[in-house]
Amino acid sequence: MRRGLALALLTIPTAAMAAAPGLAIVNAAGADMSGLFIRRVGASEWRSLAPGLSQRATIRPSIAEHECGFDLRATFVGGGEAVWRDVNLCEVKSVTLVRRADGVTFVDYD
């Protein structure tokens, strides 16, 4: 089981976001995040999900349950960013955001 520091319990407007109850989002991107942002797939506006997330840290967002597909974008301490597209936040316990050394991003679901 993955370990992480619970950094925040966030409430997002229900009309904007969705996720399974108890969902954990884990930073395994290989760098501390200075910000984590979320938007529904197809939307243009990003919303802040967390002001920062250290490596291997976990957040537990509390959001509505009627939509599943989201894009997640991280900005990193020291510069740079990464995007994870079409992340399924329904019917999972945790979503681990991974970024390889070559910049390729993927999600590990539990």
Buried (B, 14 or more C-beta within 10 A) or exposed (E): EEEBEEBBEBEBEEEBBBBBEEBBBBBBBEBBBBBBBBBBEEEEEBBEBBEBBEEBBBBBBBBEBEBBBBBBBBBBEEEEEBEBEEBBBBEBEBBBBBBEEEEEBEBEEE
